[in-house]
Structures are given as C-alpha cells and as structure tokens.
C-alpha cells in the first residue's frame, strides 16, 4: 500500500508564504510526483510536478511564485508557495505516479486559504 499525507496548509494573508509537504509511506524514487489544487466550485487543476529525475514544471498561473522539490531519502515532496494570492485558495493534494504504471495515488489534501 502507498499512502500520501499532506501538511502545511493554513490561513495566510495575500503576499504571504506557505510550504506544503507530502509524506509518502514508501520509497517513491521511481515515481513522478505532483501537486494539484481544487478551489470551491471548480475542477481540480495542475499546479506543479517533478519527475523521478528531478525535472520540475509548474503551471503558468504560479510560475515564479511556486517551487516544487523532492527529497527521496525522506520520502517527501514539498511545494514552496510565495507571494500568495486569493486565487491560490483551495485544497492542495499530492499525487504519485510510479513509472511504467497506470496506477496513481492521492493524498487527502490540505486546505490553503489566502485572504485579501
């Protein structure tokens, strides 16, 4: 079984920062990892991803503000969020996709609320 647990969400003022962390129950060195978010009344959207080799990509809406990183030794993937905006509000979920597999895993999410 693979379990993912997100942490680090909270309430912050616009312009502030948060660092989200995803803890994976087992080694994910051969997995592509990603962060997604879902705002109230909207579909879940891609935020950032990082490959098993460390190649990172982020959505245009957060480019220059969000940074994704991974630590395979600690089995964690983090999302550093700076200069937060109210539009960043949502439930942020961690995703894992093992290589050569159609199976994907999701955490339960952590809530990020950015006030005006």
C-alpha positions in Angstrom: 0.0 0.0 0.0 1.1 3.5 -0.8 -0.2 6.4 1.4 0.4 10.1 0.9 -0.2 12.6 3.7 -0.1 16.4 3.0 0.6 19.0 5.6 1.4 22.7 5.9 -1.8 24.3 4.8 -3.4 27.1 6.7 -4.8 30.7 6.5 -2.5 33.4 5.3 -2.7 36.9 4.0 -2.2 37.8 0.4 1.5 38.2 -0.2 2.5 35.7 2.4 4.1 32.3 2.1 3.4 28.7 2.9 5.4 25.5 2.5 3.4 22.3 1.9 4.8 18.9 2.4 3.7 15.5 1.2 4.9 12.4 3.2 4.9 9.1 1.3 4.7 5.8 3.1 7.3 4.1 1.0 10.1 4.8 -1.4 8.9 6.9 -4.4 12.3 7.4 -6.2 10.8 5.9 -9.3 7.7 7.9 -9.3 6.7 11.2 -10.9 5.2 13.5 -8.2 2.8 16.3 -8.5 0.7 18.9 -6.7 -2.9 19.7 -7.6 -5.5 22.0 -6.2 -9.2 22.4 -6.2 -11.0 25.7 -5.4 -14.6 25.7 -4.2 -16.9 25.1 -7.1 -14.1 24.5 -9.6 -12.4 21.5 -11.1 -9.1 20.2 -9.8 -6.2 21.7 -11.6 -2.5 21.0 -12.1 -0.1 23.1 -10.0 3.3 21.6 -10.2 5.1 18.3 -10.9 8.6 16.8 -10.6 9.9 13.8 -12.4 11.8 10.9 -10.9 15.0 12.5 -12.3 14.2 15.9 -10.7 12.9 17.8 -13.7 10.3 20.2 -12.4 7.4 22.0 -14.1 4.8 24.4 -12.7 1.6 25.9 -14.0 1.7 29.2 -15.7 -0.6 30.7 -13.0 2.0 30.0 -10.3 5.3 30.3 -12.3 7.8 32.4 -10.5 6.0 32.1 -7.2 5.8 28.3 -6.5 8.7 25.8 -6.4 8.4 22.0 -6.2 11.1 19.9 -4.8 11.6 16.3 -3.6 13.8 14.5 -1.1 13.9 10.8 -1.9 15.8 10.0 1.3 13.0 11.4 3.4 10.2 10.3 1.1 8.8 13.8 0.8 7.9 16.2 -1.9 7.4 19.9 -1.0 5.7 22.9 -2.5 7.1 26.3 -1.6 4.5 28.9 -2.2 5.5 32.6 -2.1 3.6 35.8 -2.8 0.3 34.0 -2.4 -2.9 35.4 -3.9 -6.5 34.9 -3.0 -6.9 32.9 -6.3 -4.5 30.3 -4.8 -7.1 29.3 -2.3 -8.1 25.7 -2.5 -7.4 22.1 -1.3 -4.0 21.0 -2.3 -3.4 17.4 -3.0 -0.3 15.3 -3.6 -0.1 12.8 -6.4 2.3 10.0 -7.2 2.6 8.1 -10.5 5.1 5.2 -10.5 7.0 4.7 -13.7 5.5 2.2 -16.2 2.3 2.0 -14.2 -1.3 3.1 -14.9 -1.9 3.4 -11.1 -1.8 6.7 -9.3 -2.0 7.6 -5.7 -3.6 10.6 -4.0 -3.4 12.2 -0.5 -6.5 13.6 1.2 -5.4 17.1 0.7 -4.5 20.2 2.9 -6.5 23.4 2.8 -4.9 26.7 1.8 -6.8 29.8 2.3 -5.4 33.2 1.2 -7.3 36.3 2.4 -7.4 39.7 0.8 
